[in-house]
């Protein structure tokens, strides 16, 4: 009997030690994945992210990520520091529950124990300056500060994240009241362990904002994407955007202006072909109404073929370099540098003889139907022309 008890004690001890060791190791892996995600997201010039703190625990860790959305417009005539004043600054507060059995809420909104590297619940905390800027909005829409995002990291390293913004039915404003009726938003995204593949969707079924002098209505917004890192480090793939209805009406100085759009469908695709990239876009719309004049249905199909992948990657790298200089330079300086760099790289982009073609362009109007096609071909074999942007037109053939 004593032998049996001893064996049980040893097994329990080993199981506890194994669980503790696994949990500690997974905690380290969760931090590594957090750092990788932060590094990947920090490459955008439209949003700046920085780790403020990471307090690692045994079963649970806490992390804080500072997010700054810069004012890209800038204001000429002011010094660079004032010019770069951020539009919004806030902190993402992460509650990280380590695996192997994370008991926090998963990305599908359910609480259930399942093997995972970590489950992360993320909230938002605005900086004092942003709170001052958004004081009126936050006072009338306190739900903004309580939005949560849930991310699940699998044991293999890949993950999925889910953002749910709940419905909102409220009248805001003091002097000019606006009745807001929003049925919420749901966004889902899955990503690979190496952060080189992303798939996801977004949907917002209905939004209405009705005021005394203006009104906005939107129905059936949905978007999907499937992108991956491909040739030369470029992200390629497919995306879609649908909007069932959009309506805007304004009453000003006794005159009423109205615009509406129905049945918008947009599809884009970028694919690698050996050492080049092909891009296509299709846009279809059922009807556009400006005041009392209808247009549509209409559509456009655009194809861009044989873009040199290495040069596109170079453009991307130049863009990132300019982004790094953004805090120290004015918007005018950045624009001048960008134009100069693009002019320098443009001849390289056409060396594979790319083509730009509108294969279909149609629009029905009350005065008749419009249709057309157009194609532009660059002759990449004309080295003399493509080496000098001033003579680039001599290497172009176009017809419409």
N, C-alpha and C positions, 0 to 999 in steps of 0.2 A: 504493500500500500504506500509506504514511504517512497519507494522508487517511482511509482506512478505520479505521486504528488510532486516529486522533484522534477520529473520530466515535464509535467504541466507547467511548473513554475519557470523552467528553462525556456520552454516554448513561448510562454507569455512574454518573458523578458526579451527573447529574440524578436518576437513579433513587434513589441513596443519599440525596441531599438531600431528595427527595420523601418517602421512607420515614421519614427522621429527622424532617422537619417534621410529617408525619402522626402519627407516634408521639408527638411532643411535644404536639401539639394534643389527641390522644386522651387523653393523660395528664391534661391539664387538664379535659377533659370527664368523665373518670372521677372526679376529685376533686369536680367539681360535682354529679355524680349521687350520690356518697357523702354530700355535705353535704345534699342534698335528702332522701335516704332517712333520714338521721339526724334531720332536722327533722320529718319526718312521723311517725317512730316516737316522738319525744319528747313527743307530745301526750297520751300515756296517763298516768293517775295511778297505774297499777299497776306501772309500770316507768319508771325514770329513766335516760336515756342522755346521755352527754356526750363530745365528742371530746377525747381526751387529747393526741394528737399525730398529725401527718400528715407523713411524710418522703417528699417526692416525688422520684423518680428518673427516669431516661430511659426504660428498659424496664420498671422495676419500682419500686413504691412500698410503703411500710409505713405502716400506720395502727393506732391503738389507740383503742378506744371503751370508756369506763367504764360499766358497767351496775350499777344499784342497784335492788334489789327492796325497797320499804319495808314496814315493819310497819304495815299499815293499821288494825289493831285498837287500838293505843295502850294506854296504861295510865294510868288516871285517878289523880290525886294526885301525879304526877311532873312535873318540868318538861318543857317542850316538846322540848328537845334529847334527853333520855333517851327520851321518848315516841316520837320519830321515829327511833330506832335501826334501821338497816336489817337485814332478815332475812338477805340475802345480797348480797355485793358481789363482782363479778368484772370482768375486762377481756377484751373481744373483740380478738384480735390478728389483723389482716388482712394477708395477703400479696397485693398487687395487681399482676398482670401486665398491662401495657398492650397494646392492639392496635397495628396492625390484625390481626396474627396472634398471638394469645395462645396460648402453648404450655403453659399450666398445665392442670390437670385441670378439665374442664367440669362443669356441674351434673348431667350424666347419669352421672358417675363414670368417664368415659373420657378418655384423653389423646389429643387429636387437634387439629392446627392448623386453625383455621377463623376467618374474619373475625369480629372482636368488638371492642367498645370496651375491654373488660377482662374478665379472669377473676380472681375473688377467692376465695382460700382463707382461711377464718376458723377460728381455734382459740380456746380458752378458757384464761384464766389467773386463778386465784382470788387474792383479796387475802389478806394474812397473817391478818386477823381472820376472814375466811370460812374459811380453811384450818383455823384453830383450832376454829371451830364445827363444821366438817365433817370433823375429823381422822379419826374412826373410819370414816365413810362412805368417804372418799377412800382410806384405807389398805386397805379391803376391796374397793372398786370403783375401782381406778385408771383404768379405761377412761373414766370421766366426764371426766377432765382431758384425754383425747386425742381427744375428739369433734371432728370437722371438718365444716364446712359449705362448700359450693361454690356460687358465684353467677357467672352469665355475664351481662354487660351487652352487648347487641347494639349495632351501629353506629347503629341508629335510636334507641337510648336505652331501649327496653324490655328486660326481662331475665327470668331464671328462676333460682330457687335450689333447692337440694336438700340436705336434711339426712338423713343415714343414721346411726342408732345401731345398732351391730352386736349380734348375739345374745350372750346372757350365760348361762352355766351354771356356777353356783358356790354353795358353801355359805358363808354369812357369819354373823358373830356368834361370840362366845366362850362366854359362859355359856348363852345361849339361841340355839342354832343354827337358821338358816333356810336351806332349800334353794331357791335362785332359779333358775328356768328361764324365760328370756325369749328369744323369737325375734326381737327387735329391733323397730325402728321406722323407717319411711320417710316423709318429708314433702317434698312438692313444691309450689312456688308460682311462678306467673308473674305479672309486673306490667307495667303500661304505663309509657311513658316519663314521663308526667306524674304517676305514682303515684296515679292516680284509678281504676284498675281492677285487681282481683286475682282470680285463679282458683287453685285448688290442691286438694290431697288429702293425707290422712294415713292411714296404716294400721299397725296393730300386731297381728299374727296371733295371738299367744299369750303369756300371762304366768301363771306359777305361783309362788307363794311359800308354802312348806310348813314350818311350825314344829311344835313339840311340842304347843302349846295352841291354835294358830290356823292357818288356811289361807285363801289367796285365790287364785281362779282366774278368768282372763278370757280369752275367745276371740273372735276376729273383730271387733276394733274397727276401724272405718273411717269417715272423714269427708271431705266435699267442700264446697267453697264457690265461689261466683261472685258477686262484689260489685263495684259501681262507684259512683262519686260521681254523684248525680243531682240532683233538684230541691232547691233551697235548700242545696246542699252536703252533703246527707245521703247516707250510703252505703247503697245498696239492692241487693237481689239474692236469691239462693237459697243454702241450705245444707242439708246432710244429716248425720245421725249414725246409725250402725248399730252394734249390739253383739250378737253372736250368743249369748254366754253370760257371766254373771257369778255367782260363787259365793263366799260368805263363811261360814266355820265357826269357832266359838270354843268352847273347853272351859274353863269357869271354875267353881271350887268344886264340882266333880262334875257340873255341869249343862252340857249342850251346846246351843248356839244356832246355828241355821243359816238362811241366807237365800240364795236363788238367783233368777236372772232369765234368761229366754230370749227371744230374738227381738225385741229392742228396735229400733224404727225411728222416727226423728224427722226431719221435714221442715219447714223454715221458708221463707217467702218474703215479701219486702217490695217493693211496686211503687208507682210514682207514678201518680196519676190527676189530671191538670191541676194543681191546687195543693194536693192532699191525698195522703196515703199510706195504702195498704191493707196490712195484715199478716195472714198466715195461718200456722198451725202445726198439723201433724198428728202424733200420737203413736200408735203401735201396738205392742202387746206380746203375745207368745204366752202366756207363763205367768210368774207370780211365786209362789215357794214360801217361806213363812215357817214354819220348823220343819217340821211335817208337813201344813200347810194350803195347798192350792193355790188360786190365783186366776188367772183369765184363760181364754181370751184377752180382751183389752180394748183400748179405744182412745178417743181424744179428738180432735175437730177444732174448732179455735178460729179465729175471724176477727175482726179489728179493722178497721173501715172508716172512711174519711173523717177521718183525723187531720190537722189543719192542719200543713202542711209547714213553714211559716215559724215556727210556735210550737215545733215539734220541734227546728228548727235553733237557736232561742233557748235551749231547754233544754240542748242540747248545748254552746252557748257558756257558759251559766251553769255547767255542770258543769266546763268547762275553767278558768273563773275560780276556782272553788272549789279545783280541783286545784292551781292556782298558790299558794294560801294554805296548802296542806296542811303544808309544813315549819314554818310559824310558828304553827300553831294545833293545839289538841288535837282528838282524834276527836269528843269531845262537842260542841265548838264547831262543827266542820264539819257534824255532823249537824243541829244547830239551824239553822244558816244554810241548809242544803239544804232542810229542811222549810219554812222561811219563803219561800225563793225558789220552791219548787214550788207552795206555796199561792197565791203571787202570780201565777204563770203559768198555773195550772190552768184558770181561767175562759177564757183565750184559746184553750186547747187544744180546748175543746168548742164553739167558735163555729161550726164547720162541721157541727154535729149528728152527732158520731161514734156508731158503733154497736159494741157488743161482743157477739158471739154464739158460744155453744157449739152448733154445728150437730149434733154427735153425741157422746154420752158413753155408753160401754157397758162392762160388766164382768160376766163369768161367775164365780159363786162356788158353793161346795158347798151353800149355802142358797138359791140361786136366781139369776136374772139381773137385773142392774140396767141401766137405760137412762134417758137424760134429754136435755133440751135447755134452753137458757136464752138470753135476749136482754136487753140493756140499751141503751136509746137516750137520748141527751142532746139536749134541745131547745135548739139554739144560738140560736134566735130569741127566747128569753126573756132579754132583756138584763138585766132587773132581778135575775134569779136568778144568772146566770153572772158578774155583776160583783161578787157577794158570795159567797165560798165557803160562808158559813153557810147561805145559802138555795139552795145548789146542788141539793139533793135535790128541790126543787120543780120542777126542770127535767129530772127523770129519769123514764123509763117503763121498767118491767122486768116480765118474766114468765118463768116456768120450768115 
